[in-house]
Amino acid sequence: MPDTMQSDAAQPAVEEPNIPMPMLAARNVCVSYSGKQALFDIALDIPQNQVTALIGPSGCGKSTFLRCINRMNDVIDGCVTSGSIILDGRNILDASEDVVRLRQKVGMVFQKPNPFPKSIYENIAYGPRIHGLANDKAELDEIVEVSLERAGLWQEVKDRLDQPGTGLSGGQQQRLCIARAIAVSPDVVLMDEPCSALDPIATARIEELIDELREKFTIVIVTHSMQQAARVSTQTAFFHLGNLVEVGDTEKIFTNPEDPRTNGYITGRFG
């Protein structure tokens, strides 16, 4: 009889594909505003510690989907959302979900810089303070410094932390808003066209920052700039008329898309 144990042992090991678990998994996400449907059955995995870019023409649903991830659509009258987005094993779209807890785990950076009318220090300290993340002033000071350091702003503002955040330049204000978002140690950082109000030099600094931040955070960015999506993202999702048309590795999406609608948008035939 053949030695089955020996023959089994001789078989080469089958390597499992190196597919990371998604940080977020969206399934059948639909959104309508006052009865008009804006998103249709969106299914999208957001990989951990990567940058996912959402691209597509204006009004295609990419910002609507982004706002689903931290329930910002809840504040819009007549907005109805269904489906599931799983984060940490929980459906964050469930009515019983604690939205305050969710927004600690999912930070948001908006299109235009919106620092609080407070000092630079208080802009960063506000979130950690209300969420009870610091036991004393020394811990809060450390959170503020680390957050500003990660946002590439510490060296520029460390001697004027008591000055208003609104007194900074546009690019500095946006980095302050990024520092504010990451100060509560979120799992995910959402960015809705974070560079659209900035000049090219400030934009380049934010793009460098995004690349650095993905080592610590999972980032989802909406951008109208395909060049920016190609520069900063590892995964790209193309939305059109409320549908997720195609998603995949950014290089593949931009060089060899599978859907003709994606190719048409990438090559500028519509948009």
Backbone as a ProteinNet text record, in pm:
[ID]
protein_1_A
[PRIMARY]
MPDTMQSDAAQPAVEEPNIPMPMLAARNVCVSYSGKQALFDIALDIPQNQVTALIGPSGCGKSTFLRCINRMNDVIDGCVTSGSIILDGRNILDASEDVVRLRQKVGMVFQKPNPFPKSIYENIAYGPRIHGLANDKAELDEIVEVSLERAGLWQEVKDRLDQPGTGLSGGQQQRLCIARAIAVSPDVVLMDEPCSALDPIATARIEELIDELREKFTIVIVTHSMQQAARVSTQTAFFHLGNLVEVGDTEKIFTNPEDPRTNGYITGRFG
[TERTIARY]
84.5	0	88.2	45.6	125.8	116.2	221.7	224.9	153.8	22.8	-57.3	-6.1	40.4	90.2	211.2	298.3	419.3	384.3	287.6	253.3	184.5	102.4	39	143.8	240.5	343	428.2	438.6	524.8	459	326.6	258.1	302.9	328.4	368.3	254.3	290	188.2	121.8	-9.6	-84.7	-85.4	-29.5	-22.8	-158.8	-202	-325.5	-297.5	-391.4	-369.3	-365.1	-277.2	-259.2	-364.1	-487.2	-597.7	-632.3	-603.9	-632.1	-781.3	-819.5	-958.9	-997.1	-1116.6	-1155.5	-1182.2	-1152.3	-1187.7	-1337.5	-1391.9	-1535.5	-1587.1	-1707.3	-1769.9	-1911.9	-1936.5	-2069.6	-2141.9	-2269.5	-2350.3	-2490.4	-2534.5	-2671.8	-2709.3	-2614.7	-2642.4	-2722	-2840.1	-2926.2	-2956.8	-2959.3	-2992.5	-3089.7	-3192	-3283	-3307	-3327.2	-3359.2	-3501.4	-3592.2	-3733.1	-3790.1	-3758.2	-3812.6	-3730.7	-3633.1	-3548.4	-3422.8	-3403.1	-3292	-3159.4	-3061.2	-2929.6	-2822.3	-2839.6	-2745.7	-2823.5	-2768.3	-2835.8	-2748.2	-2780.9	-2719.5	-2566.5	-2506.9	-2361.5	-2299.3	-2205	-2128.7	-1981.1	-1913.1	-1774.5	-1699.2	-1582.7	-1493.8	-1386.3	-1362.9	-1258.8	-1143.8	-1029.1	-918.1	-855.2	-806.2	-743.7	-609	-580.1	-452	-418.1	-520.9	-501.6	-583.7	-558.2	-634.2	-726.2	-855.9	-954.8	-1009	-996.2	-1047.3	-1182	-1277.6	-1407.9	-1410.8	-1424.9	-1423.6	-1552.9	-1578.8	-1697.7	-1746.2	-1838.5	-1889.4	-1964.7	-1986.7	-2065.6	-2204.5	-2252.5	-2386.3	-2397.7	-2284.3	-2287.7	-2309.3	-2299.3	-2325.5	-2204.3	-2086.8	-1966.7	-1965.6	-2004.4	-2010	-2124.7	-2234.4	-2345.8	-2300.8	-2225.5	-2175.8	-2078.4	-1990	-1893.8	-1967.6	-2075.3	-2149.5	-2226.9	-2248.9	-2310.8	-2220.1	-2089	-1993.6	-1988.3	-2023.4	-2030.9	-2169.9	-2267.2	-2408.8	-2437.5	-2358.8	-2386.3	-2517.6	-2560.5	-2687.2	-2806	-2786.9	-2896.9	-2952.3	-2867.5	-2911.3	-2986.4	-3000.9	-3069.7	-3215.3	-3308.4	-3451	-3487.4	-3563.5	-3612.4	-3514.3	-3395.7	-3296.2	-3322.9	-3330.6	-3353.9	-3240	-3177.9	-3064.9	-3098.7	-3063.6	-3083.3	-2958.8	-2955.1	-2838.6	-2753.3	-2626.9	-2538.6	-2398.3	-2334	-2190.8	-2132.7	-2049.9	-1997.3	-1862.8	-1853.7	-1730.1	-1718.6	-1608.4	-1589.2	-1704	-1754.3	-1858.7	-1997.1	-2013.3	-2142.8	-2190.8	-2321.3	-2379.5	-2400.5	-2316.6	-2322.4	-2446.1	-2520	-2643.4	-2764.3	-2744.3	-2854.3	-2903.5	-3034.6	-3093.1	-3046.3	-3007	-2965.6	-2819	-2747.4	-2604.4	-2583.5	-2487.6	-2453.9	-2373.7	-2436.9	-2373.8	-2254.5	-2260.4	-2146.7	-2025.7	-2047.5	-1939	-1885.2	-1976.3	-1935.9	-1846.2	-1881.8	-1805.3	-1671.5	-1653.9	-1519.5	-1433.5	-1496	-1422	-1403	-1487.3	-1482.2	-1471.4	-1349.6	-1326.9	-1362	-1380.2	-1422	-1346.4	-1297.1	-1232.8	-1311.9	-1358.2	-1449.8	-1376.7	-1457	-1403.9	-1330.3	-1393.9	-1330	-1282.5	-1163.9	-1116.9	-1218.3	-1249.2	-1348.9	-1301.4	-1188.7	-1143.3	-1246.6	-1253	-1340.2	-1289.2	-1377.7	-1332.6	-1268.9	-1165.6	-1093.3	-944.3	-863.6	-719.5	-679.4	-558.2	-504.8	-508.3	-464.7	-463.2	-603.9	-701.1	-837.6	-904.2	-865.4	-917.7	-886.3	-763	-720.7	-771.9	-770.7	-804.4	-953.2	-1036	-1181.3	-1233.4	-1199.6	-1248.6	-1200.2	-1068.3	-1019	-1081	-1107.3	-1164.5	-1308.3	-1391.9	-1532.3	-1547.6	-1451	-1457.3	-1381.8	-1324.4	-1256.4	-1131	-1054.6	-936.1	-809.6	-818.4	-702	-740.4	-653.3	-679.3	-636.7	-543.7	-496.5	-440.8	-397	-346.2	-223.8	-137.9	-16	-51.8	-149.5	-192.2	-256.2	-335.2	-398.7	-293.6	-193.9	-83.7	-15.4	3.4	70.8	-14	-145.2	-234.8	-230.4	-232.8	-228.9	-99	13.7	142.6	153.2	116.1	127.3	36.8	-83.9	-177.6	-125.3	-73.6	-17.5	108.1	186.3	306	266.8	167.1	122.4	66.1	6.3	-50.3	53.7	179.2	286.3	276.7	218.5	192.1	263.2	314.3	368.8	478.5	576	689.2	644.3	533.7	485.4	404.6	345.6	252.2	287.4	393.4	420	440.5	481.3	503.8	383.6	272.5	153.1	24.6	28.7	-86.8	-207.7	-182.6	-293.5	-356.3	-305.1	-359.8	-474	-565.7	-683.3	-644.3	-709.6	-686.8	-728.5	-824.6	-871.7	-768.8	-661	-557.5	-452.3	-461	-364.6	-398.8	-302.8	-328.6	-425.8	-478.7	-575.3	-521.4	-399.8	-340	-313.8	-268.8	-246	-377.7	-482.4	-613.6	-661.3	-638.1	-683.6	-602.6	-472.7	-392.4	-434.7	-476.7	-530.4	-657.5	-741.8	-865.5	-834.2	-729.8	-687.1	-634.9	-554.3	-504.3	-620.1	-720	-838.3	-911.2	-921.4	-992	-919.3	-785.4	-711	-679.6	-711.1	-678.3	-755	-870.5	-950.1	-919.4	-809.5	-764.2	-873.7	-927.6	-1030.7	-971.8	-1058	-1015.5	-1009.2	-1103.4	-1121.3	-1123.2	-1057.9	-1064.8	-1126.7	-1238	-1306.2	-1261.7	-1233.9	-1192.6	-1276.2	-1355.7	-1444.3	-1381.8	-1310.9	-1239.5	-1156	-1063.5	-992.8	-900.3	-872.3	-777.2	-842.8	-974.7	-1038.7	-1029.8	-1012.2	-1004.3	-859.8	-762.8	-622.7	-541.7	-431.8	-341.3	-255.2	-183.1	-106.6	-2.8	62.3	165.1	100.7	-9.1	-80.3	-139.1	-187.4	-241.8	-135.3	-15.3	94	128.2	123.4	153.7	46.8	-79.1	-187.9	-175.1	-138.8	-122.4	-8.2	101.4	211.6	163.3	83.2	31	-60.1	-144.2	-233.4	-151.8	-43	41.8	103.7	141.2	199.7	94.1	-26.1	-129.5	-183.7	-172.2	-231.1	-156.5	-39.5	27.6	-49.2	-122.2	-194.8	-346.6	-396.3	-540.3	-584.3	-711.8	-775.5	-840.6	-811.3	-856.7	-946.4	-1058.2	-1147.8	-1157.7	-1122.5	-1118.3	-1206.7	-1291	-1365	-1283.8	-1262	-1187.7	-1241.2	-1246.5	-1281.3	-1157.4	-1039.6	-915	-868.3	-873.6	-826.8	-676.3	-603.8	-460	-432.2	-511.9	-493.8	-526.5	-636.1	-672.5	-558.9	-500.1	-391.5	-267.7	-245.3	-125.9	-140	-256.5	-264.9	-328.7	-405.4	-485.3	-422.9	-462.4	-423.7	-540.2	-661.9	-782.9	-870.7	-933.8	-1022.7	-1157.8	-1263.7	-1400.6	-1465	-1519.8	-1581.4	-1733.4	-1792.9	-1938.4	-1995.7	-2116.6	-2184.1	-2334.3	-2404.9	-2551.4	-2600.6	-2529.8	-2572.3	-2532.3	-2459.7	-2414.8	-2263.1	-2217.5	-2074.6	-2043.7	-1978.2	-1954.1	-1838.6	-1729.8	-1608.9	-1520.8	-1457.5	-1363	-1244.2	-1126.5	-1008.7	-881.7	-770.2	-639.5	-630.6	-582.2	-582.9	-511.1	-394.9	-319.8	-400.7	-468.4	-548.6	-667.6	-734.3	-850.1	-810.4	-691.7	-650	-582.1	-532.9	-463.6	-539.5	-620.9	-690.4	-826.8	-917.3	-1048.3	-1129.2	-1216.6	-1296	-1424.7	-1482.7	-1611.3	-1590.5	-1659.7	-1641.2	-1678.4	-1769.9	-1805.1	-1687	-1614.8	-1495.1	-1392.8	-1371.7	-1274.9	-1315.1	-1445.3	-1493.6	-1468.7	-1486.7	-1463.4	-1315.3	-1234.9	-1090	-1028	-1077.5	-1018.7	-1085	-1180.5	-1238.1	-1349.2	-1405.5	-1512.1	-1645.2	-1657.5	-1772.3	-1731.3	-1813.3	-1781.9	-1811.9
-120.1	0	125.4	227.2	350.4	419.1	484.9	559.2	693	694.9	814.2	935.6	912.2	1025.5	1088.4	998	1049.4	1122.1	1064.8	1128.5	1262	1271.6	1399.6	1503.2	1458.3	1551.8	1602.5	1519.9	1556.6	1661.3	1680.1	1775.2	1918	1997.7	2135.7	2211.7	2299.8	2379	2474.3	2485.8	2579	2714.2	2813.7	2945.4	3014.6	3065.8	3143.7	3280.2	3327.9	3461.4	3565.7	3663.1	3765.3	3874.5	3846.1	3939.5	3991.4	4116.9	4168.7	4176.3	4160.9	4178.5	4325.1	4349	4488.7	4556.6	4685.5	4762.5	4789.5	4814.1	4838.4	4749.5	4697.6	4616.4	4666.2	4731	4782	4681.7	4658.2	4565.3	4622.7	4623.2	4663.4	4800	4893	5025.5	5107	5150.2	5234.5	5361.5	5473.3	5601.1	5674.7	5733.6	5818.4	5947.3	6054.6	6185.1	6221.9	6227.7	6261.2	6177.1	6048	5954.1	5938	6024.9	6014.1	5936.7	5822.1	5736.1	5791.2	5794.8	5850	5743.1	5632.1	5520.3	5390.4	5299.9	5174.7	5056	4986.5	4857.9	4859.7	4951.9	4962.9	4851.9	4778.6	4676.4	4708.2	4740.2	4785.8	4751.4	4689.4	4663.3	4772	4825.7	4927	4860.3	4837.5	4766.5	4848.8	4778	4841.7	4902.3	5021	5090.1	5108.8	5136.3	5175.1	5300	5361	5478.3	5436.1	5450.2	5420.7	5552.1	5572.8	5694.3	5664.7	5753.7	5746.2	5852.8	5810.6	5905	5892.1	5991.9	5990.2	6132.1	6149.5	6283.8	6344.2	6474.3	6540.4	6478.3	6458.7	6404.1	6254.6	6183.9	6039.9	5956.5	6017.4	5944.1	5919.2	5962.6	5930.1	6000.1	6127.9	6196.5	6143.8	6106.9	6047.1	5918.3	5835.8	5711.8	5742.5	5840.4	5876.4	5915	5993.3	6039.4	5927.4	5816.6	5700.6	5643.4	5653.9	5583.8	5644.8	5774.5	5830	5886.7	5842.7	5875.7	6026.2	6098.1	6240.1	6261.6	6161.8	6174.7	6180.7	6136	6135.5	6275.7	6376.9	6513.6	6578.3	6506.3	6560.5	6513.8	6608.4	6574.4	6495.7	6389.7	6310.6	6209	6197.8	6100.7	5965.2	5862	5725.2	5636.4	5564.1	5476.4	5334	5238.1	5096.7	5018.5	4891.4	4807.8	4799.3	4761.8	4747.2	4794.8	4854.3	4884.4	4829	4726.2	4656.6	4715.1	4760.1	4808.6	4743.5	4673.9	4603.1	4506.8	4441.3	4341.3	4397.4	4529.5	4592.3	4664.8	4660.3	4734.5	4878.4	4968.6	5106.7	5180	5120.4	5182.3	5143.5	5052.1	5009.6	5126.4	5136.3	5248.8	5253.5	5137.9	5133.5	5173	5194.2	5226.4	5363.9	5371.8	5497	5584.6	5691.9	5775	5851.8	5890.2	5959.9	5867.6	5742.8	5643.8	5621.7	5613.2	5591.2	5703.3	5826.4	5939.8	5957	5889.6	5882.3	5786.3	5680.3	5578.2	5616.5	5707.7	5748.4	5900.8	5951	6095.2	6150.5	6282.5	6344.5	6474	6490.2	6614.6	6665.5	6789.3	6841.5	6914.6	6955.2	7017.9	7148	7231.1	7357	7343.8	7394.1	7388.5	7456	7390.4	7445.4	7436.7	7504	7501.1	7566	7516.8	7579.2	7720.3	7810.9	7945.3	7941.9	7862	7842.1	7846.5	7833.2	7829.7	7701.3	7702.1	7583.1	7464.5	7488.9	7382.6	7328.1	7416.3	7372.7	7303.1	7336.6	7264.9	7116.6	7085.5	6945.5	6880.6	6955.3	6898.3	6871.5	6936.2	6928.2	6784.4	6710.7	6573.3	6480.2	6472.5	6386.5	6420.9	6550.3	6590.1	6538	6557.1	6515.5	6364.2	6293.8	6147	6084.2	6167.7	6116.1	6037.4	6081.4	6005.9	6045.5	6151.9	6196.5	6205.8	6154	6156.6	6287.2	6356.9	6482.6	6572.4	6691.5	6790.4	6739.1	6665.2	6614	6519.2	6431.5	6338.7	6414.6	6517.4	6597	6671.5	6726	6794.1	6698.7	6574.6	6476.8	6443.8	6427.3	6399.2	6513.7	6636.9	6754	6755.7	6733.9	6737.2	6625	6503.7	6389.5	6410.9	6460.6	6481.3	6586.9	6696.2	6800.3	6752.3	6668.7	6610.7	6522.6	6435.2	6346.1	6424.2	6539.1	6621.6	6714.7	6700.2	6780.7	6928.1	6960.1	7099.5	7144.9	7051.6	7084.9	7190.1	7171.9	7264.8	7406.3	7416.8	7547.6	7620.2	7546.3	7610.9	7591.3	7518.5	7480.6	7600.1	7715.7	7834.9	7928.3	7887.4	7974.3	7893.3	7795.2	7706.5	7779.9	7895.2	7969.4	8068.5	8072.6	8163.5	8096.4	8173.7	8115.3	8027.4	7913.6	7826.7	7892.5	7985.7	8055.5	8152.9	8178.8	8269.6	8202.9	8072.3	7998.4	8013	7979.6	7979.7	7867.1	7869.6	7767.6	7626.1	7605.6	7472	7428.8	7523.9	7492.5	7461.9	7536.8	7510.5	7369.3	7326.3	7191.1	7085.5	7109.7	7015.5	7017.4	7135.5	7143.2	7058.8	7064.6	6984.5	6835.1	6799.1	6658.8	6617.7	6703.5	6674	6658.5	6743.7	6735.3	6603	6559.5	6434.7	6313	6313.8	6195.6	6197.5	6309.8	6321.8	6222.5	6175.2	6079.4	5935.4	5915.7	5783.1	5704.6	5759.8	5686.5	5567.9	5475.6	5365.9	5413	5500.9	5544.1	5696.1	5753.7	5897.8	5919.6	5992	6025.9	6165.2	6180.8	6310.1	6342.2	6450.1	6487.9	6603.3	6570.3	6668.5	6764.3	6711	6793.1	6898.1	6890.1	6984.5	7081.6	7073.4	7152.2	7302.1	7343.7	7486.7	7533.4	7447.3	7478.2	7503	7576.4	7600.4	7476.8	7470.3	7349.1	7310.3	7407.7	7373.9	7311.7	7371.3	7315.7	7179	7163.4	7034.5	6926.2	6958.1	6860.7	6819	6913.9	6881.7	6789.2	6814.2	6728.3	6588.4	6579.8	6448.6	6369.9	6436.9	6370.5	6321.1	6403.4	6369.4	6246.7	6239.9	6124.3	5996	6003.4	5885	5841.4	5939	5906.7	5850.4	5907.6	5870.4	5729.3	5676.3	5544.2	5432.7	5463.9	5364.8	5341.8	5445.5	5438	5429.6	5479.9	5493.1	5437.9	5400.5	5364.9	5491.7	5525.6	5654.1	5631.5	5704.5	5705.9	5850.2	5874.9	6012.1	6025.4	6127.8	6166.6	6274.1	6256	6357.7	6367.7	6492.4	6515.4	6506.2	6506.6	6504.9	6360.7	6315.4	6179.1	6168	6277.2	6276.4	6256.6	6322.3	6306.4	6164.2	6109.5	5971.2	5876.3	5897.6	5810.5	5825.2	5946	5969.9	5913.1	5929.4	5902.1	5768.7	5707.7	5592.1	5459.2	5356.4	5219.4	5145.5	5187.7	5130.2	5244.9	5224.8	5328.3	5267	5340.1	5298.6	5405.4	5363.8	5457.3	5449.8	5564.9	5576.4	5648.7	5606.4	5671.9	5655.2	5768.3	5768	5684.4	5694.8	5627	5481.9	5432.9	5293.7	5286.3	5182.8	5153.4	5070.3	5132.9	5067.6	4968.9	5013.2	4929.8	4970.2	4871.7	4897.9	4803.6	4852.5	4766.7	4843.1	4776.1	4837.3	4963.6	5072.1	5201.7	5196.9	5134.1	5129	5058.4	4950.3	4877	4960.1	5027.7	5108.8	5216.1	5273.5	5384.4	5339.5	5216.8	5171.7	5065.3	4987.2	4877.5	4850.7	4951	4929.8	4826.2	4757.1	4653.2	4707.4	4809.9	4861.2	4978.8	4981.6	5092.1	5228.8	5229.7	5358.2	5412.7	5324.3	5367.4	5423.1	5352	5395.3	5530.3	5548.7	5675.2	5791.5	5768	5874.1	5903.7	5797.5	5814.7	5890	5860.8	5921.6	6055.7	6099.8	6231.3	6239.1	6125.1	6128.4	6175.1	6162.6	6223.3	6255	6332.5	6369.8	6514.7
0	0	0	-72.7	-72.8	62.4	99.5	225.2	203.2	242.2	212.5	288.6	413.8	492	424.8	372.7	308.3	178.9	100.6	-26.2	-2.9	105.9	136.2	174.1	256	301.7	186.9	81.7	-30.2	-120.6	-102.7	-189.1	-156.2	-258	-230.8	-164.2	-71.4	-1.7	-100	-87.8	-172.7	-103.7	-171	-109.5	-119.4	-6.1	-5.4	-67.5	-149.7	-205.3	-94.7	-110.5	-8.1	-25.8	16.7	4.2	143.6	171.3	305.2	330.7	456.7	494.6	474.5	419.2	401.6	535.8	543.7	661.2	662.6	541.6	524.7	413	430.1	325.1	304.6	190.2	157.1	68	98	19.6	0.3	-126.6	-160.7	-103.9	-106.9	-52.4	-154.6	-113.8	-196.3	-118.3	-189.3	-127.4	-217.5	-157.3	-233.7	-157.6	-232.8	-176.1	-218.2	-121.5	-147.9	-261.9	-258.9	-356.5	-483.1	-507	-626.9	-590.5	-655.6	-618	-669.2	-578.5	-611.2	-617.6	-544	-546.9	-564.8	-644.4	-675.9	-637.4	-529.8	-494.3	-500.8	-429.9	-431.4	-346.1	-404.3	-332.2	-351.2	-240.9	-250.8	-123	-137.7	-24.8	-20.9	98.5	118.7	193.4	127.4	192.4	304.5	403.9	519.4	482.1	537.7	517.1	370.4	293.5	154.6	127.3	11.8	-30.4	-144.3	-121.9	-225.5	-279.1	-410.1	-474.1	-538.4	-517.5	-582.5	-690.5	-816.1	-927.6	-1006.7	-1089.1	-1174.5	-1198.6	-1294.7	-1325.7	-1207.1	-1211.1	-1107.8	-1100.5	-977.8	-959.9	-979	-982.7	-1010.6	-884.3	-765.6	-642.6	-554.9	-596.2	-518.8	-382.6	-377.2	-248	-162.4	-226.7	-152.6	-85.1	-156.8	-96.3	17.1	-4.6	100.3	228.2	213.3	330.5	399.1	329.1	393.7	502	479.6	565.6	705.5	718.5	855.4	884.8	807.1	830.6	819.5	739.3	719.9	646	567.3	495.9	590.2	714.1	811.3	835.7	817.7	849.6	732.8	621.2	504.1	506.7	507.9	509.1	383.9	402.8	289.9	237.4	302.9	256.6	321.7	239.3	287.6	237.8	330.6	297.9	338.1	251.9	285.1	246.4	286.3	261	386.4	369.1	484.6	451	551.3	545.8	674.7	662.4	780.1	819.2	944.2	1004	1140.9	1165.5	1293.3	1322.7	1218.2	1237	1261.4	1250.8	1276	1151	1127.2	1016.2	1060.8	1011.5	1058.3	1007.3	913.3	865.1	949.3	1043.6	1128.9	1214.2	1229.1	1303.4	1448.2	1502.9	1643	1663.1	1554.2	1564.8	1629.4	1720.7	1788.1	1691.6	1642.2	1540.2	1596.7	1724.1	1786.5	1789.9	1829.9	1831.9	1690	1593	1454.3	1405.4	1436.1	1383.9	1454.5	1567.5	1626.2	1545.1	1493.7	1418.9	1271.9	1224.2	1083.6	1077.7	1054.4	1047.8	910.9	903.1	777.7	754.5	631.6	589.1	468.7	477.6	377	264.4	165.2	44.9	77.7	158.9	199.1	343.7	373.7	512.4	605.5	716.6	809.2	954.1	983.7	1123.4	1214.7	1339.4	1438.2	1468.6	1508.8	1548.7	1687	1699.1	1824.8	1795	1896.8	1876.9	1804.2	1750.5	1684.2	1780.4	1904	2005	2027.6	2045.8	2077.8	1959.5	1837.4	1720.8	1730.1	1773.3	1781.8	1910.2	2019.5	2150.5	2167.1	2087.6	2106.2	2102.3	1995.7	1981.4	2091.2	2114.2	2222.9	2358.2	2381.4	2510	2524.7	2422.2	2436.7	2435	2373.4	2371.6	2488.7	2574.6	2693.3	2663.1	2563	2520.9	2597.4	2676.3	2753.7	2900.6	2986.7	3131.6	3196.8	3134	3192.2	3082.8	3123.4	3027	2952.9	3020	2954.8	2840.2	2863.5	2757.4	2642.2	2674.3	2569.9	2488.7	2557	2486.7	2388.6	2431.4	2345.1	2223.1	2243.2	2130.2	2030	2080.5	1992.3	1912.4	1980.4	1910.5	1807.2	1845.9	1753.9	1632	1653.8	1543.5	1446.4	1500.6	1413.8	1343.5	1410.8	1349.1	1231.5	1254.3	1146.7	1028.2	1057.1	950.3	888.2	929.9	872.1	905.4	1022.1	1055.4	1182.9	1261.8	1393.7	1388	1298.5	1292.9	1256.2	1181.7	1136.9	1243.5	1337.9	1430.7	1578.4	1609.1	1748.2	1840.5	1784	1866.6	1871	1808.9	1809.6	1824.9	1911.9	1930.8	1987.4	2051.9	2111.1	2013.8	1890.6	1789.7	1714.4	1653.7	1586.5	1467.1	1456.2	1340.6	1210.7	1218.9	1098.8	1044.3	1120.6	1073.7	986.8	970.4	888.5	740.3	654.2	509.7	475.4	353.5	313.1	324.2	276.4	283.3	426.5	509.6	650.6	721.2	687.6	747	712.9	590.3	553.3	627	644.2	723.6	870.7	920	1056.2	1067.8	965.5	966.1	959.5	886.2	882.7	1020.2	1082.6	1217.2	1314.7	1302.6	1389.4	1369.6	1243.9	1213.5	1270.3	1265.8	1310.1	1459.8	1527.4	1669.8	1755.9	1708.1	1786.4	1745.6	1671.5	1626.9	1554.4	1445	1371.2	1296.5	1256.7	1169.5	1024.2	988.8	850	845.4	742.7	718.4	580.7	578.9	454.5	410.6	281.4	228.6	105.4	114.7	4.6	-72.1	-179.6	-262.1	-176.2	-97.5	1.4	-58	-188.5	-248.5	-345.9	-361.7	-467.9	-443.2	-316.4	-286.4	-266.6	-299.5	-269.5	-396.2	-380.1	-492.7	-516.7	-630.6	-663.3	-559.4	-496	-396.2	-273	-225.9	-110.3	-144.2	-267.3	-311.4	-306.5	-354.8	-354	-211	-118	22.2	81.6	49.1	98.1	38.8	-88.5	-152	-87.5	-56.1	15.1	151	215.7	347.7	341.4	239.4	222.9	211.8	135.1	118.3	251	334.7	464.5	560.8	556.3	652.3	631.1	509.7	487.2	560.9	614.3	698.4	828.4	873.1	1000.7	982.7	870.9	853.1	717.2	710.7	584.1	530	405.7	350.2	229.2	227.1	110.3	64.6	-60.8	-112.2	-235.8	-235.9	-355.6	-425.9	-555	-629.1	-771.4	-822.2	-962.3	-1050.3	-987.5	-1063.5	-1083.5	-1206.7	-1233.2	-1212.5	-1239.2	-1214.3	-1065.2	-981.4	-837.3	-794.2	-844.9	-811.1	-848.7	-966.8	-1012.5	-923.5	-871.1	-788.5	-647.9	-586.1	-442.1	-405.5	-496.4	-454.7	-495.9	-423	-457	-521.7	-489.2	-548.8	-598.1	-713.8	-768.8	-801	-763.5	-793.8	-880.9	-995.6	-1089.3	-1076.6	-1043.1	-1030.5	-1152.1	-1193.6	-1305	-1288.6	-1284.6	-1273.3	-1155.1	-1043.8	-922.5	-912.8	-1011.5	-1011.5	-995.3	-927	-922.9	-1046.6	-1143.6	-1272.6	-1264.4	-1198.4	-1197.3	-1081	-1020.5	-911.9	-927.1	-896	-906.1	-875.2	-892.9	-875.3	-960.8	-900.3	-969.1	-1102.8	-1106.3	-1232.8	-1341.9	-1304.2	-1403	-1450.2	-1355.8	-1393.3	-1494.1	-1474.9	-1561.5	-1690.5	-1694.8	-1815.8	-1893.1	-1822.8	-1890.7	-1826.5	-1827.7	-1766.2	-1844	-1773.1	-1837.8	-1898.6	-1837.7	-1884	-1979.2	-2091.6	-2186.5	-2128.6	-2029.9	-1967.1	-1886.9	-1820.4	-1747.3	-1845.1	-1953.2	-2053.6	-2112.3	-2136.4	-2191.1	-2097.1	-1967.9	-1870.2	-1855.6	-1845.8	-1828.3	-1946.7	-2064.6	-2184.9	-2220.6	-2137.2	-2155.7	-2257	-2299.8	-2397.6	-2338.9	-2205	-2136.5	-1994.5	-1924.6	-1787.3	-1760
[MASK]
+++++++++++++++++++++++++++++++++++++++++++++++++++++++++++++++++++++++++++++++++++++++++++++++++++++++++++++++++++++++++++++++++++++++++++++++++++++++++++++++++++++++++++++++++++++++++++++++++++++++++++++++++++++++++++++++++++++++++++++++++++++++++++++++++++++++++++++++

